[in-house]
Amino acid sequence: MTYTMGTAPDAAIGDPLFEPITVGSRTLRNRIVFLPHATGLGDQGLPTDKHRAYYEARARGGAAMIVQESTPVHPTALGRPTHVQIFEERSVEPLSQIAAAVHDAGAQMLVQLSHRGLGAIPTFSGREIWSPSANVSPHTGEIAHAMSRSDIKEAVEYFRRSAANVAAAGYDGAEIHLAHGHLLHSFVSRSHNRRHDEYGGVLQNRLRFAVEVLEQVRGLGTLGMVGLRLSVSEWPLTDDGEIAQILATVEPMVDYISVTAGAQGTIGKQVADFFSPAGYLLEIVRAVKEHATKPIIAAGHLAEPSLARELISSGAADLVGIARGMIAEPAWAAKVRDGRDAEIRECVYCNLCLARVDAGTTIGCTVNPLTGREREFEIASSSGDGQRVLVVGAGPAGVEASLALAGLGCSVTLADRAPKPGGRVRTAAAVPGRGILHRIVDFGSAAIAAAGVNYLSGVDIADADQVVAEGYRGVVLATGAEQRDDAPFPSGVPVVSAESVVDRAVASAVSRALVVVDEGGAVGVGAAEVLAAAGVEVFIVAEKDAIGWSLPYANRASVVSRFVDNDRVALFVNTRVVAVGADGVVESKGLRPWIRPMSATVDLVVVAMPGVPRVTLAEQLAERGIPVVLAGDARAPRGIYEAAREGRDAASELVRRLDLTARSD
C-alpha cells in the first residue's frame, strides 16, 4: 500500500510537534493524534460514508494518526443504535473505504476495540449486561451477568475476530480499550472485580483477560500498530508499584499507551468541561510516562499549540492526543504547522458533541456547524453568483450565515445594532468561568473580516424600506429574541431577566435574590453564578427535577457540584413559586409529595424564561417580495449550536431561493 504523505515529515522544520515518529511498523508524519470519541454516524450496524468524510477531513487537516471511535466487539457490547458492529464481516468493505480515504490524505487509520461492559444498553443489544461480577449498571440500574470462563473465552475470540476484520479492511492498527469502566477496565478494577478464580484477586489475575485479548490481537501479525487506551483513575498517583506492574505486563504486547482517566459514572474526568484547566490530565500522564518504555499519547484539553509543543519538547509525552479540539477544527494540525493559529476554530469544551451522540443523533459542534456534516457539504453545489445579500444580526447565526454566503460567492453585508459581533454569546461569556466562550466571538469577528464581509456596526435595520433602498436581493434574518423579565407570579420586589444580571445591568445593592429557572440552558444558572460571585445569597428554584436540564450531562453535573459547594447558593427543584410579597417573603409549593415548600426572604427576583423571537422585519420583507430566511433565535430561541447551524443552512436556502427567482425571471 502506498501512502501519499504518511511516511514523510511535515513542513514545520524544527517544530517538535511536527517531527515524525515510528510507532510499531508505521511512521507517523507528526505527533498529533485524533483521539477516539463517539460520532453517532453508524447506520444499521455499519460504518457509513459520513464516517469516511468525517475522518478524511481530519486527515487532510494534518493529523498523523486517527483512532476511530470505541467500537463494540460483541453483541452484548452495544450501547447505541448507531454503533458499528465491527465483529461482523459485512463491516469490512465500508471500513476499507474509510481506510483508503485516510491513507490518501496522509494519515494512519486505527480503530478502538471495546466491550462496553456496564456501559452496554440492553435496549440496543437485546442481551444481558456483562461484567466480572454481579455489578449494578450506572446507566440502567440492571444487575449484570457475572461472566463465566466460557464467556471470557468467547469475548477474547470476538476481540480477535474484530481485529481481523480491521486488518482485512486495510487499517493500520487497533487500539484495545482498557479504560472508562468498560469491560476490560472493570476486570482490573478492585471494586468491580470480586471474583475468586484466575481472573480475580491479585493484579496479575485481574489483568489476565486484557492480556489474553492483547495476545490474540498481537498474534494476528497483520496489524502495523497495536495500542492500549489506559485509564489510571482508580489507582493512586503516588506510585505504589501498581502502575509499574500494569505497564510491565502489557507493554510487551503493544506499540503505544494512550493515557486517559475516568470510569463508569465519572464522565467529568473523561470529558471535563470548560471549568477544567488545559492539561488537566497531565499528572497521570507523567505518572505513566515515568514507567513506560513505549510511546505515550497524552490527552485532556491539549489543543493549545504552545502546550502541545511543550509536552513533546519536554518529553512529558511522545504524542499529543486531541479529540474535541479537532472535532471543532478539522485542520487544527495544518493550521498550527503553518503558523495560522489565529484561524483555528477553537473548542470551548461545552461537550455538546458528546451530548448529541448520547441523545441518539449524530455528532455536532457548537463552534463548527459543519462537524458531522462533512459528507453533506461535500456534495453542495449552490452558487450566489455575486448577488448582494443582507444578514441582519451578528450573533452566531448571523456570523455563520455571512461566512457561508461569502463562501457561496455572494456579496455580503452584515448589520447589527451592537458595536461588535457576538450577540448573546458575549453575554454568556460574561458568566464567571465561561470566558472561554469569547473564542467564538473572536473567531467570528476575524473570519468575517477575512471573508470580505461588509460589517455595519451600530446599525438597526428597522424596516423593509431600508433593505429595498439598498438593493439587497435577499436577507437572512438573525435578529435574536427579546428577553422576558415578567415573572409568572405576583411579586412585590423588583423583577429582572437573568440575561440582564449576566450583562451586569442589575443594581449592586442586592443581598438576597430569588432566581426562578424556567429554561433548561445556561442563562439562569449563569445569573445565579454572577450573583453568588458578587456576594449575593441566592435561592434557585426550578419546577423541573434539575436545573440546566438541556445542558450536556457532564456540564450539568459540573454546575450542580459548584452550587452544592457554594454556601451562598440554595437549590430547590420540583418547586413552584406562587408569589413574592412586598416584604420579600417567598411563597412556594412543592410539586412532589415529598418536596417541602422553600422559605426565604429576598429583595430581587430574577427570571430565566424563554425569549420571544423578533420577527417583525421578516413579515415586512415577505410582504415586499424579498426572499428572507430566519435563523437562530429569530426562528426559535435555543442554544449557540442551533443558531450557528441554522445560520449555515439559512445561507444555502437563501442562495437556492435566489437561484429559483433568477430562473423565473
N, C-alpha and C positions, 0 to 999 in steps of 0.2 A: 504494500500500500504506500502511495506517495503522499506526503504532506506538503502542501504548498508553502507553509510558513513555519510549521510547528517545530522544526529542528533548528531554526535559525534564531539567533538572539534578536531582541528588539533594538530599535534605533537609538535609544537613550544611552549613549556611551557614558560609562562611569556612574550610572544611577543604579544603586544596589537592588532596587525594586525590579529592574529590568535585566538583570543578569540571568542567563539560562541556568537551569539546574537539572540534573539527571535523577529521576525517581524510578526505581525499578529498571526496566529496559527502555524507558521513554525519556526524551529530553524535552523539558518544558521551556518555552521561549522567554518566560519571565517568572516572577514569583507570585503571581496573582491567581487565586483560585475562586471560582464562583461556587459557593457552598450549596449543598443540597437544602431544599425547602419545598414545602407543598405548593403546587401550582393549580390543582383543580382542572387540568387540561385534558385528562384522560376521558375516554368515551367507550362504554361497554367493555371495559377491561383492557383496552388497547391504548398505546400512545398514539397521538394524533399529529396532523400537520401543524397544529398550533404549538405543540411541543417543539417540533423542528424549527419553526420560525422563532420561537422564544429563545431557545438555546443558541441558535445560529446568530441571532442579534448580539448576544454577549460574546460569542467567539469572534465575530467581526469587530466587536468593540474592544478587543485586545486581551481578553482573559486567556491565560495559558492552559488552564485546566478547568473543566466543567464537570461537576458531580450532579447527576440527575437526582431528583428528589427521592426521599425514603420510599422504597418500593416493596410492597408486601411479597413475600416469597412463598406463601402458603394460603389456602382458602380461609383458615382461621385467623389470618393476619389482617384482613380487610377492615378498613376503618372509614372509608368514604366511597360513595358511588363512583367517584372519578379516579379511584386507584387503578393503576396499571397492574394487570395480573401477569407479572413477568415470568412466573413459573410455567406459563403455557407457551407452547412452541409457536402459536399464532402471533405472538408478540414480536418474533424475530424480524419479520420483514419490515414493519413500521419502525422498529428500533434501528434497523440498518440505514434508513433514510435520515434519521437524526444523526447517527454517527458520521455518515458521509458529508452532511452539510457542515457539521462542526469541524471535521478534518479539512474540508475545503477552505474553511475560514482560518485555519492555522492553529487550532486548539486540540487538546486531548479530551476525550469523552469517557466518562465513567458513570456508574450508577451506584447508588447506595442501596444495598440489600438489607432488608429488615423484616423481622417478625415483630409486629406491634405489641404482642402480649396483652397486657392490661389496657393498652390503648386501642385494641380492636373493638369494633362495634358490631354486636351480633345482628343488628338490624340489616347490615350490609353483607356480613359474612354468612349469615344463616347458620352459624355454628356456635359452639361454646367458646368462652374465652380461655386461652391457655396461659398458664403461669407455673412457676416452680412449685408453689404451694397454693392452698385454697385462699387466695387473697381476694379482697373486695375491689372491684373496678372503681376508680375515682370518677369515671365518666358515666357509668350506668348503674352503679350500685350492685351489680350482679356478682355472685361468687364464682371465682374462676375454677376451672378444672385443673387439678394438680397433675402435671404431665407424668405419664408413665415412661419407663425406659424406651418402650416401642414408639411412643410419641416423639421422644427426643431423637431417636434414630430416624424417624420419618421427617422431622424438621431439618435435620442435618442434610438428608438427601435432597430436600426441596431447596435448600440454600445452594447445594451443588448444581442442581438442575437449572436454577435461575441464573447462576453464574455462567453455565454452559450456554444458555440462550444469549446472554450478553456477549460472550465471546463470539458466538456464531454471527451476531449482528455487526461485528467489527468494532465493538467498543474496546477502548484501550485498557480498561480495568474495572474492578468492582471494589466498593468500599463496604465493609461489614459494620453494621450499626450496633455498637456496644455502648449505647448511650440513651439518655432521656427516658429511662424507665421502660424501654422496650424489652422484649423477651430476654435476649442475651444479657442485658444490663440487670434485669431483675434476678437472674440466676446469680450474678455476682453480688447482689445486694444482700447485706446481712439481714435486713428487716423483711425482705420479701422471700428469701430462700430459707425455709425452715426444714429442709429435707435432712434425712439421716442416711441416705445412700451415698454412692460415689459422686453424686452431683451436688452434695450439700456439705455443710460443716466448714472445714478449713478452706482457705482461699484457693488453693490449688484445685480442690474439688469443685468449688463454685465456678471456677474458670473452665472446667472441663468441657462444658457444652460449647463455649465460644472457641476453644482450642480445636475441637472436632470439626466445627464449621470451617475454621481457617485452614485446617489441614486438607479438607476436601476441596475448597476453592483454590488454594495454592497448588494442590495436586493436579488440577486440570492441565496446567502447563501452557495454557493458551491465552492467558491474560498478561499484558505488559506491566500492569500495576495491581497490587492488592493492598488496599488501605484499611485503616481501622478508625472509626469515629468513637471517641472515648470520653465519657462523662466521668469527672472525678469529684462530683459534688458531694457524694456520700462519704468521701474519705478525707481525713484531716490533712490540711496543707502543711503542717509541721510533720516532717517525714517520720512515720512510724514503721517504715520498711515496706508498706503495702504497695505504694506506687511503684517502687523499685521491683517488687516481686511480680506485679502485673506486667510491667514492661519486659522484664527478663523472660517471662513466659510467652508473651505474644509477639515480641519484636522479630524473632527469627522467621516468622511466617508472614510478615507484612513489609511493605516498602515505605510506608509513612504512617504517622499518627496524627489524626485531626482532633484537636482538643476542644471540648465543649463542657457545658455544665447543665444541671437540671435533670429531674426525673418526672414521673407522673405526678401531676398536681403542682409542679413548680415551673409553670410556663414562663414566669417572670425572669427566671435565670437563663432560660434558653433564648428568649427574645425580649430582653429588657427594653422598656420604653425610653422616651427622651429624658426621663429623670435620672437615668443611669449615665455615668460618665463614659467618654470614649475609652476603650481598652479595659472595660470593667472585668474582663475575664483573665487579664494578663497574669495575675497572681498564680492561678492554677496552670496557665501555660508554662510559666517559668518553673513551677514545681515538677511538671512532666519533663520539660526540656533538660532539667538537671540530671535526669536518669536515662535519657533517651540516647540511642545510637543512630536511629533512623530520622529522616527529616520530619519536622514538626510543623503542622499548619495551625496558626493561631486564629482566634475568632473573637467577636464581641465588640461591636461599634468601632471597626478599624478603618472606615472609609475616609479617614483624614490623611491625605497624601504624606504629610510630614511624619505622622505617627507610623504609617505603613513602612516608610523608608527606614525610620529609626529601628523598628523591630528587626528588619533584615540586617542593617549595618551593625547593630549591637549584638547580633547573634541570639537574640531572645527567641526568635523563631526562624524557620527556614523558608516558609511560605506564608503569605497573608491571605486569610480566608475572608471573603466578603459575600454576604447574601443580599441584605436589604439595600446596601449601597449601590449594587448593580441591578437590583430589581428596579430601583429608581432611575439609574443611569447606565444603560447597556454599554456605553462607550467610556465608562469610567477609566479603564486601563489605558486606552488610547489617548484620552484627553490628558491624563496625568503624564504619560510618556512624552507628549508633545508640548507640555507646559501650558495647557489650556484649562487649568484648574477652575478659572472663573466661569467656564462654560458648562460645568458639571451641574446637573440637576441633583442637588444634594438630598439624601434621605433625611427625613425628620423623625424617624423611629416612632411613628404613630401606630404601627402594627396593623394598619388596615389590610395590608397584603394577606396576613395570616387570618384575620377575621373573616375576610371574604371566602377563603377556601374552607374554613371551619363551618361557614354558613351554607356550604354546598354549591358555591358558584366558583367561577374562575378567578385567578389571581388578578389584583388590580393595584394601583398605587396612587396615593394622594398627590404626589408631585409630578407624576408622569402618566397622563391619560392613555398613552399607547401601550403601557405594560399589560401583557396578556392578550393584546390585540394585534400583535405584530403581523400575523397572517392576514388579518382583515385589512390592514393598511398597505400590505404588500401589493394587493390587487386593486387598490383605489386608483382611479384614473381621471377624476374630475379636474377641470382647469378653470380658473377665474378669468383668464384672458384679459388681465389689466383693468377690469371693471372697478369703479370707485365704490367702496362699501364703507359703512359706518358701524362701529361697535360702540355701544353705549354702556358704560360701566366697566371699571378697570379692576374688578376683583378677579379671583381665579378663573371664573367663566369667561369674562371679557378678555383677559390676557391670553388664555389658550385659544379662544376664537380668533383673536388678532393674529397670533403666530400661525395658526392653521391657514387662515385666509391669505396671509402673506406667502406662505409656502405653496399655496394653490395658484399663485400668480395674480392675486387681486391687489389693487391699490387701497391700502387700509388706513383709516383714521380711527383712533381710539379716543373717546372722550369720557371724562369723569369730572364730577364736581369737586372731588378731593384734589389736593395738591400733588399727591403721589399715588401710584398704583398700589393695589393690595387689598382694598375693600375690607371685609370683616376679618381677613387673615391678620391684618395689623392689630385688630382688637384682640384676637386670640393670642397673638404673640406677646401681648402686654401682661398676660397672666404669669405670676411668679413661676419660674421653672420651665416656661414654654417659649422662651426667647428663640429657641431653635427654629420656630415657625417663620422667623424673619428670612430664613433661607428661601422660602417660597416667594416672598416679596422681592428679595434681592435678585433672584434668578429671573423672575418675570420682568422686572424693570430693565435689566441688562439685555434680555433676549428680545424684547420688543424694539429696543433701540438698534440692536444688531440686525434685526429683520427689516429695518426701514419703515416701521410703523410710525405714522404721524400721531404723536400723543398730544392731546389737548387737555391740559390740567386746569382745574378750576372752572370748567365749562359745564353748565347744566343744560342739557338738551331737553327742553320742557315741552315742546310741541312739534307736530309733524311739519309745520311750515318751515322750521329751520332745516329739516332734512331735505325737503323739496328744494329750498332755495340753494342749497349747496350741490344739488345734482347727484346725490348718492343713489345708486341703483338698488341697493338692498341694505338691510340693517339686522344686526344681531343685538338683541336687547338683553343685557345682563345687569339690569339696574337693581337687583337685590330685593330685599324685603324691608318693610317698616317694622321696627321692633316695638312690641306692645309693652306698655307699662301700666295696664289696668288690671288690678287684682280681681280674681273671680269670686271675691267675697268683700263685705264691707270692712273698711279699715279706718281707724281714727288717727293713724300716724302716716307720715309720708310714704308713698309707694313709688318705686323707680324700677326701671328694667335692669336685668342682670347685665346687659351689654353696657349700659351707662356706668355701672360700677367698674367693669373691666376697663372702660375708657377713662377712668378716674374723674368722672363728672359728678361725683357724689360728695357732698359736704363732709369735711373731716370730723365734725362734731357728732359722731355716731359711736355709741358704746356697745349697744346690743342690737343685732339685726336678725330678722327672720328671712331666710332665703327659701322661697317656695319654688320647687323644681317641677315644671310641667312639660319638660322636653328631655329627650334622652341623650343629648350631646354634652359638649364641654362648656357651654356658656354659663349654666347655672352653677356647676361645681367650680368653674373658674372665678365667678364672682365671689363665691364663698372663700376661695383661697386668697383672693385680693383683700377681702375684709379681714380675714384672720391674720394675714401678714401685716396689716396695719394696726393690729392690736384690738380689733373688734371681737366681741364674743358673738359667735354665730350659731344659729339654730337652723339646720337644714331639714326641710320637710318635703317628702315625696309620697304621692299616692301609690306609686309602684312599689314593688318589693326591693328595689335597688335604685341607686342614683346612677346617672350616666349609662343607662342600660343599652344605649345604642353604640357605646364606645367598644372597641376591641376588648376582649376579656382581660388580657394582660394589663391594659391601661386602666380599666375599671378597678381591677384589684389594687393597682398602684394608688389610685385616687383614694379608695376607701381606707387603705392602710395608712395613708398620710393623715386622713381625718381622725382615724382612731388614735393615732399617736399625738394628736394636737389637742391640748387641754382647753383650747379656745373654741372648739367645734363640738357640737352635739348633733347627732344624726338620728332622724326619725323617719322610718319608712312605713308603708301601708297606713299612712296618716293623712287626714284631710283637715286643712284649716277652714274653720267655719266663719270666724270673724276675728278682727283685732280691734279692741276697744280704744276709746280716746285716751285711756290711761296706758295703752300699750300692752294690755293683757291679752294673750293669745288664747282663743277658744278653738279647740280642735276635737276630733274624734278618731278613734282607731277604726280601720276598715277591716280588721280581722278580730274575732272574739278575744284573742289573747293580746291584742295591742291596746295598751293604756294610752289615754289622751296625754299629750305633752302639756307641760305647764311652764310658761315663760312670760317675761315682760320685755318688750322691745321698743326701740324708738325709730326703727326703719323697717319697711317691708320691701324685699327685693323679689321680683317675679321673673322667672325664666320661662317664657312661653313661646310657642312657635310664632314666627313673624308672618306678616301679611304681604304677599308679592306686590311689587309696584308694576302695574300693567297698563296704566292709562295711556302712555305713549304708544304701546303696541296696538291698542284699539284705534287710535288716531291714524297710525300708519296703514293699518289694514283698510281703513275707510278710504284712504288716498290711493290705494292700489300699489303700495310699495311693499315688496316682499320683506317679511320680518319673521325672525325665528327667536323664540325665547330660550334662555339658558340660565342654569343656576337657580338661585333663589327667586328670580323673577318667574320661573316656571313653578317651582315649589321649594320652600325653604328646607334645605338639608345641609350636608356637610361639604367640606372642601373637595373631596374626591368627586362627588356627584357634580359639583359645579364645574370643575376642570374637565371632566369627561364630556359633559353636555356642551361646554364651550367648543371643544374639538369637534363634536358631532354637529353642532349648530353651523359651524363653518362649512362642513360638507353639504349639509342640507341647503344652506343659502346658495352655494355655488350651483347645486343641482337646480334650484328654482330659477336662478338667473339664466342658466343654460336653456331651460324649458321656455322661459319668457323670450329669449333671443330667437329661438326656433319658431315660436309662434308669430314673432314679428316678420 
